[in-house]
Amino acid sequence: MRQLLFYIGIVCIMISCGGKTFDSEAAMWTYLKDPENQYIQTKEVNGVSFSLLYKPTDLLVAQELTEDKNQQQIDSLRKKYGEYLYFNLSMSRG
């Protein structure tokens, strides 16, 4: 139950953070991976390290864009991914 509350708390923190803009994808990744900004949460349980990283919609959109991107394609992909929240969960032991 504690772990469930932990993850629910993480989601609430990430939803409440404002919409910051970035000049590049690298700048966004740097911001997201900085623990002070609370978009990444880490925890160790029984020797297993867990890391949960929020992945904004625009990063998913950027992955799918082709070289001949246009506003219609961007809007379509934002609509496709905009209904959900996406996270990367990493686990490691040792």
C-alpha positions in Angstrom: 0.0 0.0 0.0 2.9 2.4 0.8 4.4 1.9 -2.6 1.1 2.6 -4.3 0.7 5.9 -2.3 4.3 6.7 -3.3 3.6 6.4 -7.0 0.3 8.2 -6.7 2.2 11.1 -5.0 4.7 11.2 -7.9 2.0 11.4 -10.5 0.3 14.2 -8.6 3.6 16.2 -8.3 4.2 15.8 -12.0 0.7 16.8 -13.1 0.9 19.9 -10.9 4.2 21.2 -12.4 3.8 24.1 -14.9 4.3 24.0 -18.6 7.9 25.2 -19.1 9.3 25.7 -22.7 12.7 24.7 -23.9 15.0 25.7 -26.8 16.1 22.1 -27.5 15.3 18.5 -26.7 18.6 18.2 -24.8 17.7 21.1 -22.6 14.4 19.5 -21.8 16.1 16.2 -20.9 18.5 18.0 -18.7 15.6 19.7 -16.9 13.6 16.5 -16.5 16.5 14.5 -15.1 17.4 17.1 -12.5 15.9 15.7 -9.2 15.2 19.3 -7.9 12.5 19.7 -10.6 10.7 16.5 -9.4 10.2 15.0 -12.8 12.3 12.0 -11.8 11.8 10.0 -8.6 14.2 7.4 -7.3 13.8 4.8 -4.5 15.6 1.7 -3.4 13.6 -1.2 -2.0 15.3 -4.4 -0.9 18.4 -3.8 -2.9 16.5 -2.9 -6.1 16.8 0.7 -7.3 13.7 2.2 -9.0 13.7 5.3 -11.1 10.5 6.8 -12.5 10.9 9.6 -15.1 8.0 11.6 -16.6 8.1 11.8 -20.4 6.2 14.8 -21.7 3.9 14.5 -24.8 6.2 16.7 -26.9 9.1 14.2 -26.5 6.9 11.4 -27.8 5.8 13.6 -30.7 9.4 14.4 -31.5 10.2 10.7 -31.8 7.6 10.2 -34.4 8.1 13.3 -36.5 9.4 12.8 -40.0 11.8 15.1 -41.8 9.0 16.8 -43.7 7.1 17.7 -40.5 4.3 20.2 -40.6 1.9 21.7 -38.0 -0.9 19.3 -39.0 1.3 16.3 -38.3 2.4 17.8 -34.9 -1.1 18.6 -33.9 -2.3 15.1 -34.8 0.5 13.5 -32.8 -0.1 15.8 -29.8 -3.8 14.7 -29.9 -2.7 11.0 -30.1 -0.4 11.2 -27.1 -2.1 14.0 -25.1 -4.8 11.9 -23.4 -2.3 10.0 -21.2 0.7 10.5 -19.0 3.9 8.6 -20.0 6.7 7.5 -17.7 9.9 5.5 -18.1 10.4 3.0 -15.2 13.9 1.7 -14.7 14.9 -1.0 -12.2 18.4 -2.2 -11.4 19.8 -4.5 -8.8 23.3 -4.4 -7.4 
